[in-house]
Amino acid sequence: MSEELCHTVYILRCGDGSLYTGWTTHLEARIRAHNAGTGAKYTKSRRPVELVYFETYATKSEALKRECAIKKLKRKEKLALIQNAYINY
């Protein structure tokens, strides 16, 4: 019996106000890891982190492509993405 994985791309707002983009198959656990200082080198010194945006995909490939696309966005564009998500929520 295999459990279907949900591939999630997410954006965190770090304690210093910067934004971090990543992907995972277990979002809640990944955020806990970031806040524990074991999630990523970048976020380790920028805690606490807060989830401000996420998207889910059926495949790892789709998620990684989207993560790459988001990482190429300028900060202003990422903030607009986050803001639009809250408006549409």
C-alpha positions in Angstrom: 0.0 0.0 0.0 1.7 3.2 -1.1 0.5 6.6 0.1 0.2 9.3 -2.6 2.5 12.2 -2.0 1.5 15.8 -2.3 4.4 17.9 -3.5 4.2 21.4 -2.1 6.1 24.5 -3.1 6.1 27.1 -0.3 7.3 30.6 0.6 8.4 31.4 4.1 8.8 34.9 5.6 11.9 34.8 7.8 12.5 36.6 11.1 14.6 39.2 9.2 11.8 39.9 6.7 13.5 38.0 3.8 11.6 35.3 1.8 12.6 31.7 1.4 11.2 29.4 -1.3 11.4 25.6 -1.1 9.5 22.4 -1.8 8.5 19.4 0.3 6.2 16.4 0.6 5.4 17.1 4.3 4.7 20.8 4.7 4.0 20.9 8.5 7.1 18.9 9.3 9.3 21.0 7.0 8.2 24.2 8.7 8.9 22.7 12.1 12.3 21.7 10.8 13.0 25.3 9.6 12.0 26.7 12.9 14.1 24.1 14.8 17.2 25.3 12.7 17.5 22.0 10.7 15.4 22.9 7.7 17.9 24.8 5.5 21.2 26.7 6.0 19.5 29.9 4.9 16.7 29.8 7.4 18.8 28.5 10.3 20.0 32.0 11.2 16.8 33.8 10.2 14.3 32.2 12.6 11.5 32.2 13.3 9.9 31.5 9.9 6.2 31.8 9.0 4.5 30.1 6.1 3.0 32.8 3.8 2.3 30.9 0.6 2.0 27.4 -0.8 0.9 25.5 -3.9 0.5 21.8 -4.3 1.4 19.6 -7.3 0.8 15.9 -8.1 4.4 15.3 -9.2 7.8 16.2 -7.9 8.8 17.4 -11.4 6.0 19.9 -11.5 6.8 21.2 -8.0 10.5 21.6 -8.7 9.8 23.5 -11.9 7.5 25.8 -10.1 10.0 26.3 -7.2 12.6 27.3 -9.8 10.2 29.7 -11.4 9.3 31.4 -8.1 13.0 31.6 -7.1 13.6 33.6 -10.3 10.9 36.2 -9.4 11.9 39.5 -7.9 11.0 40.2 -4.3 8.2 42.6 -5.4 6.7 39.8 -7.7 6.9 37.3 -4.8 5.1 39.7 -2.5 2.4 40.2 -5.2 2.0 36.4 -5.5 1.6 36.2 -1.7 -0.9 39.1 -1.6 -3.0 37.7 -4.4 -3.2 34.3 -2.7 -4.7 36.0 0.4 -7.2 38.0 -1.7 -8.3 34.8 -3.5 -8.5 32.8 -0.2 
